[in-house]
Amino acid sequence: MKNIRTIFLRELRGYFNSLTAYIVLCAWVALSGWFFVSGLFLSNQATIDSFFNFAPLFFLFFIPAISMRLLAEEERAGTSEILATMPIRDWEIITGKYLAALTLVVIGIGCTIIYPITIKFMGPIDFGVVVSSYIGLVLLAAGFASVGIFASSLTKSQVVAFIVSAVLCFIFFMLGKVLVVVPSTIVSVVQYLSVDYHLESLGRGVIDSRSVIYFLSMIAFFLSFAFYFYRRTKQRVLSGIAVSIVLGIIVILNFLSYSLFVRFDLTSGNVYSLSKASIKMVRKLEDPVIVSAYITDKLPFPYNVRSKYVKDILTEYRTKSHNKLKFDFIDPKDEKVKIEAQRAGIFPLQVTEVKEGEYGVKEGYMGLTILYNEKKEVIPVIEDINSLEYDITSRIKKLTSKEMKQIVFTKGHNEVEVDERLITKLREQYKIATINPDSELIPFDAASLVILGPKTAFSDTGVLRIKEAIAGNRTCAFFVDPIEVDFDRFFGTKVTTGLDNLLSMYGIRLKNGIVLDIQNQVVGITMQRGSFRMQNFVPYPFFPKVTDFSRDNSIVRGLESMVFPFVAAVEGGTPIAKSSKRSWIKKEYSSLNPMQQYLPTLDEEKGPFNLATYIDKPSRMIVVGSARVVEGRYASAANIAFFLNTIDWLAQDEDLIAIRSKGVSERPLRPTSVGKKRAVKVINTLLPSICLIVIGFVRWKRRAKRVYEI
């Protein structure tokens, strides 16, 4: 260990005693900072993904450049002969030099810590994802550094060592980017060998033992060959047999790790692990749940990624349920099994694959059947792996529930039409009915009543029946639009619903006017300019973007942001969503032109304002100042989750809320002035480089002083 430390310190000082380290590090942090800030305010998200996406590309040149001289220079200059006279083993030399190069790269990575620190003051960054991503970068750097020292062991020429190292690193880098043209028979192998595949998992905030073993295997593989090819003495550091044994261990270890693995989810809220609700549900199963996964083997990319994720999540279900949930993978490769899958409700997919150098179409299956006692639920096609936990757990819940509650939507008043996909999801857990309370009685067995954006007034009879339903302990949701919008002329007219007096009985009132906010959604406007159509993206204050949620209420606990189009402020009740401090109420809204600039006047009321509130007595009730949150053109993933969470909360059936909200990961930045944005750009681009230059100058002065004293 002492010899390794001596070699390590000698090499590290060698870097910093010349301009090499400072030039490389300054170039690294300057380019990294530029990529980071250039994407930060465009995405407007509290992440450093733009930096992490750029870093592997820079490593392709950065790491070969600093590692090319490690062994090649010793051979060229003849200093390896001097080392041969010293009591230092060859493997100690290689290890010490490798650690010195890796340390230099890690120092460069460490200089970028300023990026997440900056984001911390601008938005709700997920530090679990940051930590996992940095671990991924260090592992990648360690892998590429091992490639670099291997290339340096092959030749006396630094140029040749650089080219060999860069080419090998480029191959590993590109493997994950050409999967769409890789034949499906080998796509899984090629994907596993690519660094992208393993960095993607770490970049999401999940430390997977398979990815860690992959990078450690890369390090062991190339260091072993560096030991084999480096001959400072007549005897090799590692014999051919020893190298073969190492390679055999690497292959076996990676093969076993594919089936035997552990995952650590560092994300805030454990987004990529089973939620407590799912674990609780499968652990209290009275009888076994049998899952049959009809998935075609050797699917092309990206379908093979879904296939692997299905196996991983079903394995976690089985483990957490103490084997009460059992699953089986079935490959529909013959006609009999295909007919069986189709009879079970699994639809075939037409997927594109590359075969014999040409694109072709292949029929594939990717669906699940879930059996509990004599009842069955089907997921015909797995389209989105982010919602797979919700899809599985919701169906298990439906199978094990003894009865389904009924949700009633009002009709007959030009209510907002609910997207059919939303209705389909609701039907998985509830019975759905629509009634006009003006002329029909609200069913006595209804659990909840939903009033979704009426544009005409309810009759006195209708209002009375809604009041009686609330008095009868039926929960109720009021999504009330304050204005009706003519989008052809961008003109708004006030909506009268006849519900104002009813809401006031429960201490709730909608303020006159609509809320505008400096923190808002950007919208695309298509404009005709002669024979050309141009699309402009402009901020639209009439679409407040809400980030201030009550974490005490399960409806919004997992949400980071939502958009409330043309929303009214709500007084009374307990608030669950508020506009920003830079919002105001506009009582005159005849013009809604997105191209017009809107700023608050002195006489207009300033925010923040409650946009959604709830009460618990006489029954659960929620009032939202906009129904457009679930209208098709505005229904983002967060808005849909909010609506479905509201229904579950009303029905007092909240097990699925935490699961549904996990997939909503938007983390918007807080509104920032132009001056602060410029400061952020300057600080993150230039400050790390300036610090390195100052450190280098101080170090040079000290060395010069020591030389003068001698």
N, C-alpha and C positions, 0 to 999 in steps of 0.2 A: 504493500500500500504506500510505503514511503517513496518508492521509486515512481509509482504512478503519480503521486502528488508533485514530485519534483518535475517530471515531464509536463504535467498539466500546467503548473505555474510558469514554467519556461515558455511554453507555447502561448499561454494567455498574455504574458508580458510582451511576447514578440508581436502579437496583434496590436496591443495598445502602445508599444514603443515606436510604431510606425503610423503612417496615416491610414493604413488599410482599414483598421477597425472603425475609425471615425468616419471615413468616407462612406463605407458600406452602411454603417448604422444610421448616419444622417440621411443617406438616400432612402433607406428603409422607412424611417419614421416620417420623413417628409412626404413620400409617396403614399404611405398608409394614411397619414392625416388628411391628405387631399382626397383620397377615395372615401374616407370616412365622412368628412363634412360635405362632400359633393352629393352624397346620397341621403344624408341625414334629413335635411329639410324638404327634399323632394318626396320622400316616403312619409315624412312627418310622424315616424314611429320611434318609440323609445327603445331602439335596438342598435347594435353595432354590426348588423349583418353585412353591411356594405364593406366593412373592414375585413371580416372573416371570409367573405367570398373572394376578396382580392388577395389575401395573404398566401394561399397555396401557389398562386401564379407567380408571385414574387420569389417564393422559396425556390422555384425552378432554376433561377439564376443566382440568387443570393447565396444559397448554401453550397452549390458547386464552386462558386468563386472563392469562398473562404476555406474550402476543404481540399482544393486541388493541389496545394503545395505541401500538405501535411507529411506525406511520405515521398512523393516524387522529388521534392526539393532536396531532401536529405540524400537521395540517391544521386541526383545530378551534381550537387555540390561536393559530394564525397564525405560529408559529415557522418554518414552512416557507418563509415569505417572507424571514426573516432568513438561513436557509440558502442561499436563492437568490442572495444577495449574496456568498456565500463561494466561493472557488475549489474547490468540491467537486462532483463529478459525482453525478448521481442514483443510478447503479448502486453507487457507493461508499457512499452513505447507506444504501441498502437492504441491501447486503452486511454493512456494519458492524453495523446493527441486528439483522439475522438472526443473526449470529455471537454477539452479546451475549445474545440470548434463548436460543440453543442452549447457550451456556456455562453459563447459570444452570441449565438442565435437567441438564446433565452434572454440575454440582456436586452437584445433588440425587441423581443416580444414584450418584455417588462416595461419598456419605454412607452408602450401603447396603453398602459393601465389608465392613463389620463382620459381615454375615450369613455369608458363606462362611468368614471367619476363625474365627467361633464354631464352625461345623460342623466345621472341621478338627480341633478338639480333642475332638469327640464321635463321629466316624465317618469312614469312608473316602470322602470327597467327591471327585468327579471334577472337577478344576480345569479340564480342557479344556472340559467342558460349561459351566462357570461363565464362562470367558473368552468362549466363543462366544455365550452368552446375553447377556452384557453388551454385546458388539458389536451384537447384534440390538437391544437396548434403545436404544443410542445412535443406530443407524440409524433406528429408528422415531421417536425424538425429533426427529431432524433432518428427517425427512419431515413430521411433524406441525407442526414449527416453520415449515416453508416454507408449509404450508397457512395457518398463522396470520398470517404476514406478507402473504400474498396477500389474505386477507380484510381485513386492516387497510388495504390499498391501495385497497380499493373504496369506502370510506365515511369520513366524519368522525366517525361515532358508534362509540365503543368497544363499546357494547352490541350493536349490529348486527354489528360485526366478530367479537365473541365468538360470537354465535349462528351466523353463517355458518361460522366456523372449526370450531366444535363439531359442527355438522351434517355438514360434509364429512368430518371425522375419524371421526365415528360411522358414516358410510356405508362407509368403508374397513374399519372395525373389524367391521361386521356382515356384510360380504359373505361371509366365510368361515364364518359361522354359519347361513346360510340355504341352503347348497348342496344340502341334501336336498330342497328344494322348487324348485330351479332346473332347468329343462328340460335334458335331457342334451345337446342340440345346442349349448348355450352354457355348459355347466358349467365347461369347461376355461378359458374366457376369464374368467368371473367368479371362478373360483378363483385364477387368476394375479393378478388385480387386488386380491385381498384381502390384508391384511397378515398375517392368521393363517397363510396358506399359507407365507409366507416366514419368519415368526418360528418356526414349528414346526421347520423345518430347522435354523435357528440355535440354537434351544432344545435340540435333541438333541446339539449339539456339532459340527455340520457347517457349515463356511463354504462356501456354494455361490455361485459367481460370478453365477448367475441371480438370487439373492436380493439380492446386493449391487447389481447393475445395476438391479434393480427399485426399491430405495430411492433410489439416486442419480437414477434417472429421475423419481421422484416429486418430489425436491428441485428438479431442473432444470425440470420442468413448472410447478410453482407459482411458483418464482422468476421464470421467464420471464414469466408472466402478471402477477406483481407489478411487474416492470419495465415491462410494457406498460400497465397501468392507472394506475401512479403518475405523475402529471403535475405536477411542481413547476414545470416550465417549459413553454413552448408546445410543445416537441418531446418526443415519447415517448422513453423510454430504449431500447426495442426497437420497431421498426416491425412492422406486421402480417406482412410478408414474413419478417422475421427470426424472429418467433415461430413461423411456419409451418415454417421450416427446422429450428428446434430440435425442434419436435414430430415432424417427419419423421424426424430422426436418432434420437429416443427410440424411436419405433415400430420402426424398422429394427434398432436395437441390441438391443431386447428380443426381437424375432423371431429374430435370429441367435443370441442367447444361449441360446435354448431348445434349440438343437441343438449349439452349440459352447460348452461350459462346462467349468469345472474345479471340483473339490471338495477341500476340505482337512478331513480328519477329525481333530478335536482330541481326541476321546474317548480315555480310557485304554484301551489295547488295540485302538484303531482299529475300534470296533464296526461302523461303517457303511462300511467299506472292505473290499475283498477281503483275506482273510488270506494270510499267506505260504504256507500249505498249498495254498490254491486256486491261487495264482499259480504255485507250483512244479509243480502237477499239470498245468495247461493248457500250461505252457511245454515240458514234456517229452512232449507228445502226438506220436505217430509219424505219425498221419493226422488229417485235419481232423475236427472235431466240428461237426455241423450241427444247429442248434436252430431249430425252427419254433414260433413263438409264435402260437397261435390265440387272438386277443384281439379281441373286438368293439369297433369304433370308437365313440367318443362314449358311453361308459358313464356312468351317473349317479354322483354321489358316494355312497359313498367308493370305489367300484370303480375310478374313473378314477385315484385316487391309486396303487392297486396297479399299474395299467397303466403309469403313468409310471415307477414304481420298477423294474418289470421291464425297461423299455427302458434305464434308467440302468445297472442292474447287468449286463445283457448287453453293453452298450457297454464297460463296464470289463473284462469277461471278454475281449472281442475285442481290446481294446488290450493287456492284459497278456499275452495268448497270442500276440502278434505275428500276428494274423489266422488262427491255427490254429483258433480257434472262430469260426464264422460263424453269423449268425442272420438270420431273416426274420420280419416281422410279417405275419400273414395275418388279414384280417377276414372271418369267416364270415357274409357278408351275403346270399349266395344259397344256395339249397337244395343245390347240388352241393358247395359248400365245407363246408356244415354236415355233410353225410353223410361227407365226407372226414375232418373233425375227429372225428366220433363213431367212425368206423372206426379212427382212430389211437388212440382211448382217451380223448379229451377229452370230459368231460361238460358238457352245457348247464346254465346257471344261470338261475334265475328271479329277476330283480332288479326292484325297484320304482322307477319313474320318474314324474316329473310331465310331463304332456303336455296342452296346451290347458286348463290350470288344474285338471286332475284327476289323481289317482293311477292309474297303470296298471302292468301287469306286462309286462316285456320279457325275451325270451330272450337270454342273452348267454353268451359263451365266454371263459374265461380259463385256459388250460392250455398246457403245453409238451410237445413231443416232442424227444428228444435222440437223434441218430443217429450211430453210430460204426461205420464199415465196414458190416457187415450186421446189427449188433445195435442194438436200440432200447430206450430207457427213456421212460416217460411220467410227467409230473406232471399228473394229470387236472384238478385245480382248485388254483389258487394261493389259499390261504386266509390264510396268515400271511407277510407280507413279511419279518418278522424272521428267519424260518428259511429264506428262499429260497436264500441262498448255500449253506447246508448241503444243501438238497434238490438243488440243481444239481450241486454238487461231488461229493456222495456217489454220484449216478447216473453221473457221468463216471467216477468211480473204479471203479464196478461194471462199466461197459462196457469199461474198459481193463485190468481185472484178468484174469489168465490163469486163476485158480482162486479159489473161495470156501472160506474156512475154516469148520470146523464147530464150533458151540457146543452143548454138551450140558447140559441142565438135569435135575437129579434129580427123581424123583416117587415117590409111594407113602408119603410121611411127612407128609401134610397141609401141604406146602410152600405158601408164599405164591403166589397165582395172579397171574401177570404180566399187566398190562393189555394188551389186544389191540393197542392202538396202539403199545406198546413192542415187541411181537413183530413187528409190521409193519415198524417201523423197523429192527429187527435183521435181518429177512429181506432188507432191501435190500443188506446187506453180507455176511451169513453164512448158512450152512445151520444150521437149528435142529432139534435132536432132544431127546427126553425119554426117560430110562431110569430104571429102579429098580435101583440097584447091588446090592440084596439078592438079586435074581433074574436080573439081566442083566449081561452084560459091558459095560464102558465101551468104546465104539468105539476101535480103535487109531489111527484117523486123526483123532480129535477134537483140536482145538487147545486147547480150554478146557473146564473143568467148573465149573458154577455150582450151588451148594447154597443155596437161597433159603428160609430160615425154616422148617426142618422142625419139626413139633410132636411127633413121635414118634421113638423112637430107631432108628438104623440097626442092622442086625444085624452080628455080627462079620464076616460075609462081605462085607457092604456096606462097612464101614469098611476092610477089607483091600483091596478093589478100588479105593477112593478113594486109599489109600496107594500102591498099585501105579501108579495113573495119575499121581500126583505124581512118583513115582520114575522113571516113563517120560517125564519132561520135559513133561508136560501141565500147563498153568497151572490155577489153581483159585481160586475166590472162595467164601468162607464168609460168608454173611449170616445171622447166628444171633440169633434172638429169645430173650431170657432168660426171658420170661414169656408166658403166654397170657392174654388179657384178655377178661373177660365184661363187655361194655359195658352190658348191661341192669342189672347190679348194681355196676358199676365195681369188679370184683373180679379180682385177678391170682393165677395159679398158676404155679409154676416149671415150665419146659420142660426135659426131658431128651432130648438128641440122640444120646448115645453117641459124640460126637466129641471130648470133652475130652482123652482120652489121646492121640488122633491129633494134635491141635493142640499138646499139650505136647511132642511129639517135635520140633517145629520152634520151640520156645521161646516159644510163645504160650499165654496162659491168659486166660479170661474171669472177671473178679472176680464174686463172689457179690453179688447185689443189682442195683438199677438206679440210674442216674444221674439226679438232679434238679438243676435249674439255675435261678438267679434270672433269667438271660438265657434267656427261653423264648418259645414261640409262644402267642399269644392264641387261645383257642378259643371258639366260640359254643355256648352251652348253652340248649336250649329247655325252658322250664318251664311247667307247667300251673298257672294261678291261677284256680280256679273255671271259668268258661266261656271264659277268655281264655288264649291262649298267649303267653308272653313269652320273648324271647331275650336272654340276658345274654352279654357278652363278658368272659372272665376269663383272666388269665395262668395257664398250666398248666405247672408245673415238670417234669412228666413228659415234656414235649416240649422238650428243650434246643435252643436255637437256636445253632448253631455258626458262629463267624466266624474262628476260629483254625485256618488251614489251612497245610500245608507247601507253600510256593511252589516247592519243588524237584521236586515230583511233578506230572506233567502231568494226572493225574486231576482235581485240584482247583485247578489254577493259575488258571483264569479265574473261579472261584466266589468270591462274597463272603459268602454265608450259606446254611446248610442246616438243616433240622429233622430230628432223630433221635428218633422217638417210642419210648418205653419201651426205652431203650438200656442195654446193659451196658458197663462199662469193660473195655478190652482191654489186657493187659500183654504186652510183648515186641514184637519187630519194630521197624520204623521208623514213627513216627506220621505220619499225614497229616491227621487231624482231631481237635481237642481241644475239650472243654467249657471254659467260662470258669473263672476263679479262684473264682467264687461258686457253684460246683457242689458237690454232695456225694453220697455213696452211701447209699441207703436199703435196708436188708436186709429190712425188714418192709413188704410191699407188698400186703397183703390189701385195703386200702381205697385206691382211686384216684379218689375223688370230686373233681371239678374245683372244687366250691364250698367245699371245705375248704382252710384255709390250711396251707401246708407250709413249715417253716423247719428248718434243720439243728440237730441237738442236739450237745452237746459231745463225745459219744462216737462220732459218725459221721465217717467219713473225708472230708476236704475235697479239692476239686479244685485244679488242672485234671486231667482224666482223658483218656486216649487213647480215642477212640470208633471209630477205624478205623486199622489199621496194615497194613504189607506186609513181605514178605521177598523176596529174589531167589534164594535157594538152598534146596533143590535145583532148584526152578523158581519162576517168579513166582507169588506167592500173596498174596491180600488177605483180611483178616478184619475184618468190620464187626459191631459189637455190636447191630445191629438190622436186620431184613429189612423192616420196615414203611416204610423210606425209599422203597420202590418200590410199596407197596400203594396201590391206587386212591385211597382217601380222603386219603392223606397225600402223594401224589406231586406235589409242586410242580415247577415248571420246573427249579429247581436240583437237586432230588432225582433227577429223570429224567435230567438231564445227567450227574450223578454216576454213575448206574448205567450209562448208555451209555458214558461215558468209561472206566469200570472194565472193561467188556467189550473195548473197543478196546485198552486197556493190557494186558490178559491175552493178547490175540491178537497183541500187538506190532504193532499196526496203528494207529498214533497220529496219522495225518495229519488225521483229522477232529475230533480232540478240541478243538483251538483254535477251530475254526469253531463247533462246537456250544456251547461255553461263552460265546461272544460275546453270545448272546441273553439270557443270565442276568445281569440288571443290578441286582439288589436290593442295596442298600447300607445295611444296618440300623445304627442308632445303637447305641453301646455303652450298657450299663445305667447309668442316671444317677439319683442320689438326688433326692428331692422338692425339697430345698433348692437343689440345683444347677439344677434345671429352673426354679424360681422366679427364680433369679439370671439365667439366660439370658433369660427373658422380660422382666425389668426392664431389663437392660442393652441388649438389642436394640430395645426399644420406646422407652426414654426417653433413653439416653445420647447418640445423635446429636442429638436436639432440644436437650438441655442444652448440648452443645458449641456448637451454632449460637447459642443465646441468649447464652452467655458471649462468643463472638466478636463478636456484635452489640453487646453492652454495652461491651466494651473499645473497639470501633471508635467508638461514640457518645461515649464519654468523651474519646477522642483528638480527635475533631472539635470537641467542645465546648471543649476546651482551646485548640485553634488559633483558634477564633472569639474566645475571651476575650482571647488574646494580641494579636489584631488590634485 
